[in-house]
Amino acid sequence: MTQEELINVKVAKTVDARGTACPGPLLEAKKAIGTIKVGDIMEILSADEGTKVDIPKWCQKQGHEYLGALEEKGYFKVFMKKK
């Protein structure tokens, strides 16, 4: 998705993992994925650089769709769609 599409995407679940270090954001995302429906979009908020690598790899392994990331002041928003 483009940056503009990510800004305007409808998110079903937000996981705020900004206070955790690797692998915390990934673990939080793994717990939260079971709370949304197939086709829903989840956003993971993280200040850990590794999240931008960990989430896409996890999505690929699990068959989910990685949509992209936005950089905010001091953290990232990483988006994925449950498949």
Secondary structure, DSSP 8 states (H G I E B T S, - for coil): --HHHHHH---SEEEE-TT--TTHHHHHHHHHHTTS-TT-EEEEEES-TTHHHHHHHHHHHHT-EEEEEEEETTEEEEEEE--
